[in-house]
Amino acid sequence: MPKVHVRKGDTVLVTTGKDKGKKGKIISVDPEKSRVIIEGVNIVKRHARPTRKVPQGGIMEKPAPVHSSNVMLFCTKCGNPTRIKKKFLEDGKKVRVCKECGEVLG
Protein backbone atom coordinates (compact mmCIF):
# COMPACT_ATOMS: atom_id res chain seq x y z
CA MET A 1 0.00 0.00 0.00
CA PRO A 2 1.40 3.46 -0.88
CA LYS A 3 2.35 5.80 1.96
CA VAL A 4 1.28 9.41 2.39
CA HIS A 5 3.63 11.94 4.04
CA VAL A 6 0.85 13.59 6.09
CA ARG A 7 -1.61 12.34 8.70
CA LYS A 8 -5.09 13.17 9.91
CA GLY A 9 -4.98 16.27 12.13
CA ASP A 10 -1.84 17.78 10.54
CA THR A 11 -1.88 21.43 9.47
CA VAL A 12 -0.88 21.71 5.81
CA LEU A 13 -0.34 24.39 3.17
CA VAL A 14 -1.67 23.89 -0.38
CA THR A 15 1.20 24.41 -2.84
CA THR A 16 -0.60 24.20 -6.23
CA GLY A 17 -4.04 24.54 -7.76
CA LYS A 18 -6.93 26.95 -7.31
CA ASP A 19 -6.48 27.01 -3.52
CA LYS A 20 -2.72 27.68 -3.58
CA GLY A 21 -1.52 29.34 -0.38
CA LYS A 22 -4.43 28.22 1.82
CA LYS A 23 -3.78 26.51 5.15
CA GLY A 24 -6.04 23.95 6.79
CA LYS A 25 -6.29 20.91 9.01
CA ILE A 26 -6.54 17.44 7.42
CA ILE A 27 -9.94 15.82 8.01
CA SER A 28 -9.21 12.47 6.35
CA VAL A 29 -6.52 10.63 4.38
CA ASP A 30 -6.98 8.02 1.62
CA PRO A 31 -3.57 6.35 1.18
CA GLU A 32 -4.73 4.06 -1.67
CA LYS A 33 -5.52 7.05 -3.90
CA SER A 34 -2.92 9.38 -2.28
CA ARG A 35 -5.63 11.94 -1.52
CA VAL A 36 -6.41 14.10 1.50
CA ILE A 37 -9.46 16.13 2.50
CA ILE A 38 -8.56 19.50 4.06
CA GLU A 39 -10.88 21.67 6.12
CA GLY A 40 -11.94 24.77 4.13
CA VAL A 41 -9.99 23.88 0.97
CA ASN A 42 -11.30 22.74 -2.45
CA ILE A 43 -14.95 23.42 -1.56
CA VAL A 44 -17.45 22.03 -4.09
CA LYS A 45 -21.23 22.38 -4.35
CA ARG A 46 -23.41 19.26 -4.44
CA HIS A 47 -27.16 19.03 -4.93
CA ALA A 48 -28.87 17.10 -2.12
CA ARG A 49 -32.29 15.55 -2.17
CA PRO A 50 -34.36 16.14 0.99
CA THR A 51 -33.73 13.41 3.59
CA ARG A 52 -34.36 12.97 7.30
CA LYS A 53 -30.89 14.34 8.01
CA VAL A 54 -31.36 17.32 5.67
CA PRO A 55 -35.13 17.95 5.43
CA GLN A 56 -34.61 21.12 3.39
CA GLY A 57 -32.41 19.57 0.67
CA GLY A 58 -30.84 22.04 -1.76
CA ILE A 59 -27.25 22.89 -2.64
CA MET A 60 -24.68 21.77 -0.07
CA GLU A 61 -21.02 22.81 0.10
CA LYS A 62 -18.39 20.29 1.15
CA PRO A 63 -14.61 19.84 0.85
CA ALA A 64 -13.38 17.59 -1.98
CA PRO A 65 -10.15 15.56 -1.93
CA VAL A 66 -6.79 17.02 -3.01
CA HIS A 67 -3.78 14.96 -4.13
CA SER A 68 -1.25 14.59 -1.31
CA SER A 69 1.62 15.77 -3.54
CA ASN A 70 -0.05 19.20 -3.70
CA VAL A 71 0.20 19.83 0.05
CA MET A 72 3.13 20.51 2.36
CA LEU A 73 3.27 20.01 6.10
CA PHE A 74 3.15 23.34 8.00
CA CYS A 75 5.31 23.81 11.10
CA THR A 76 3.52 25.94 13.68
CA LYS A 77 6.75 26.82 15.55
CA CYS A 78 8.75 28.32 12.67
CA GLY A 79 5.62 29.32 10.70
CA ASN A 80 6.81 27.84 7.40
CA PRO A 81 5.83 24.94 5.19
CA THR A 82 8.45 22.27 5.69
CA ARG A 83 9.67 18.84 4.74
CA ILE A 84 10.04 16.25 7.46
CA LYS A 85 12.74 13.90 8.58
CA LYS A 86 12.42 10.87 10.85
CA LYS A 87 14.28 10.76 14.14
CA PHE A 88 14.56 8.17 16.90
CA LEU A 89 14.13 9.32 20.51
CA GLU A 90 16.04 7.85 23.48
CA ASP A 91 13.21 5.43 24.24
CA GLY A 92 13.34 4.05 20.68
CA LYS A 93 10.23 5.90 19.49
CA LYS A 94 10.26 7.17 15.88
CA VAL A 95 8.98 10.76 15.41
CA ARG A 96 8.64 13.28 12.57
CA VAL A 97 10.83 16.37 12.89
CA CYS A 98 10.71 19.72 11.05
CA LYS A 99 13.77 20.11 8.80
CA GLU A 100 13.81 23.90 9.32
CA CYS A 101 13.72 24.27 13.12
CA GLY A 102 13.98 20.71 14.50
CA GLU A 103 10.56 20.82 16.22
CA VAL A 104 8.88 17.43 16.81
CA LEU A 105 5.64 17.29 14.78
CA GLY A 106 2.63 15.36 16.16
C-alpha positions in Angstrom: 0.0 0.0 0.0 1.4 3.5 -0.9 2.4 5.8 2.0 1.3 9.4 2.4 3.6 11.9 4.0 0.9 13.6 6.1 -1.6 12.3 8.7 -5.1 13.2 9.9 -5.0 16.3 12.1 -1.8 17.8 10.5 -1.9 21.4 9.5 -0.9 21.7 5.8 -0.3 24.4 3.2 -1.7 23.9 -0.4 1.2 24.4 -2.8 -0.6 24.2 -6.2 -4.0 24.5 -7.8 -6.9 26.9 -7.3 -6.5 27.0 -3.5 -2.7 27.7 -3.6 -1.5 29.3 -0.4 -4.4 28.2 1.8 -3.8 26.5 5.1 -6.0 24.0 6.8 -6.3 20.9 9.0 -6.5 17.4 7.4 -9.9 15.8 8.0 -9.2 12.5 6.4 -6.5 10.6 4.4 -7.0 8.0 1.6 -3.6 6.3 1.2 -4.7 4.1 -1.7 -5.5 7.1 -3.9 -2.9 9.4 -2.3 -5.6 11.9 -1.5 -6.4 14.1 1.5 -9.5 16.1 2.5 -8.6 19.5 4.1 -10.9 21.7 6.1 -11.9 24.8 4.1 -10.0 23.9 1.0 -11.3 22.7 -2.4 -15.0 23.4 -1.6 -17.5 22.0 -4.1 -21.2 22.4 -4.3 -23.4 19.3 -4.4 -27.2 19.0 -4.9 -28.9 17.1 -2.1 -32.3 15.5 -2.2 -34.4 16.1 1.0 -33.7 13.4 3.6 -34.4 13.0 7.3 -30.9 14.3 8.0 -31.4 17.3 5.7 -35.1 18.0 5.4 -34.6 21.1 3.4 -32.4 19.6 0.7 -30.8 22.0 -1.8 -27.2 22.9 -2.6 -24.7 21.8 -0.1 -21.0 22.8 0.1 -18.4 20.3 1.2 -14.6 19.8 0.8 -13.4 17.6 -2.0 -10.1 15.6 -1.9 -6.8 17.0 -3.0 -3.8 15.0 -4.1 -1.3 14.6 -1.3 1.6 15.8 -3.5 -0.1 19.2 -3.7 0.2 19.8 0.1 3.1 20.5 2.4 3.3 20.0 6.1 3.1 23.3 8.0 5.3 23.8 11.1 3.5 25.9 13.7 6.8 26.8 15.5 8.7 28.3 12.7 5.6 29.3 10.7 6.8 27.8 7.4 5.8 24.9 5.2 8.5 22.3 5.7 9.7 18.8 4.7 10.0 16.2 7.5 12.7 13.9 8.6 12.4 10.9 10.8 14.3 10.8 14.1 14.6 8.2 16.9 14.1 9.3 20.5 16.0 7.9 23.5 13.2 5.4 24.2 13.3 4.0 20.7 10.2 5.9 19.5 10.3 7.2 15.9 9.0 10.8 15.4 8.6 13.3 12.6 10.8 16.4 12.9 10.7 19.7 11.1 13.8 20.1 8.8 13.8 23.9 9.3 13.7 24.3 13.1 14.0 20.7 14.5 10.6 20.8 16.2 8.9 17.4 16.8 5.6 17.3 14.8 2.6 15.4 16.2 
